[in-house]
Amino acid sequence: MINTLIALYSWTNGVVIIGVFALVCITLVGILINFMLKGKGKDDPNNLNKDNNTDY
């Protein structure tokens, strides 16, 4: 009896939705890592004038 009920259920839609969700999560984590690696460092030419500006 239980085998006939399990056979009537289709897993395809759930698997597709989980796959799309996993792909979106991986993409968002990749974008976040990309933003973190492209952050401004101390050697930025725009910041050199601000750090070494003395009025003496």
BELMO-V83612 format. One record per pair of residues at least 12 apart in sequence whose ideal C-beta (glycine too) atoms are under 10 Angstrom apart, sorted by sequence separation. I is the first residue (numbers start at 0). J is the second residue. If there is no record, write none. Layout:
# BELMO-V83612
<<I J> <I J>>
This chain:
# BELMO-V83612
none
